[in-house]
Every structure is written in structure tokens, then in C-alpha cells.
Amino acid sequence: MKTKKTVWIPAIIAAAVAAVLLAYYYYMSLSHGGGEVRPHVPSGGAEGFRPHRGEGPGGSGEIFKTLGTIAVFLGAASFTWFWFKKRRNSRSMLVRKAGKLFYAVHKLLGWTTLIAIAVHGIYFLITKSGDNKIYTGLAGFVILLAISGYGLFIPRIRNKWMRTVHRSLGLLWVPVLILHAGGSAIAAIVANLAVCVLVQFLEKRAERSEEPIPENR
């Protein structure tokens, strides 16, 4: 029981920090009406409204925004390993091969997601520090950092609670990600669930064909 409680402490701290950031996001949104807080420019002024540098079509802002979207899908791909974890001896050859592939790239996808989101976040922290969505992004990054930390120590601290916390943080990341990324996050989640449905279909199809189960080596 003591081990279980100790393992959960970093996750609880990360969740608490994320909760504070989200609370501040809602506070700022209600106080300023949402969106980015910018100095008011009177209409008809000499300079009028000018977008921030790099925010136009094809600008650097679009590039880093796209990087964030890619990171969301990379994170979803990393989570896909969960659907194959208990099916490494599946009757379906496709499921077995896909499981081996996702097992091999799971950690790589996770670290790539972390790095991509860090680069994405640093850019917008510098260029759009007044945007309230910075706080939802920071909340998501705190949770992702905790997920990566547990993933790093799972091979060194071998107990079931480490993996349980790792998965729980992954699920906690989902609503925060939806709040921050919106449609991109929803599309990534739908794609991930589609993989789950496909795995179930292939499993049932293989069972009907009575394909022999190979020995786990």
C-alpha cells in the first residue's frame, strides 16, 4: 500500500498544477471575454490593426501551429499501443505484426510528441504570451511531462502501479488536449478509437477462421 501511495505522488502534483493552470485559464477567459488579451487599437487610427509577425498564411506561426497538430496525432499513435498490449499472441497475424510495430515505436513516438509540443509551446509563449490558450497548453504539457517521466522509470521500477499511473495520466491528458487543440484532438481520438474497432474486428475474424495461436518467444 505504501508503494502504491508513493508512486501516485508525482502524478497528483502534476494533476494539481494542471488544474491550477486550467482554473486560471477560465478565470482569464471570463475576465477578458476569452481569446488573446491585446491593447485596444481605435478603429480609423493611423496604423489600424496589424497581425503579429508570422501569423499570416504560410508564416512561421502556421508552421508551429501545424507542428502542434502533428504532435497531437503522434501522441494518439503512441497511445495506440494500449490496444495491442494484451494481444501479442493474437490469432490474427495483422494484429500480431501491428502490435510488434507499435511496441517498437511506442517510446519513440512518446518522446517525439514531447519534443514537438515543447517546440510548439515555446514559440507561442514568445509570440502570443497574451493568449489565454497558453494556459491550457501549459496544463497539457505538465501532464505530458509526467506521462513521459513515468514512461522513463517504468523499466527501472517494476510494479503494476507505475503502469497504472502512466495509463491514467494518458487518459487525463485527453480532455485537456481537447480543450486546447479542439477539432485536431477530437480527430486524433476518433482515429485512435477506429484502430481499436479494427483490432476487435480482426480478432473476431481470426477466431472464426481458427488461425492457430503462435507460441510467445
Secondary structure, DSSP 8 states (H G I E B T S, - for coil): -HHHHHHHHHHHHHHHHHHHHHHHHHHHHHHHTSSB------TT-SS-----TT-STTSHHHHHHHHHHHHHHHHHHHHTHHHHTT-TT-S-HHHHHHHHHHHHHHHHHHHHHHHHHHHHHHHHHHH-TTBTHHHHHHHHHHHHHHHHHHHHHTTTS-SHHHHHHHHHHHHHHHHHHHHHHTHHHHHHHHHHHHHHHHHHHHHHHHHHHT-------
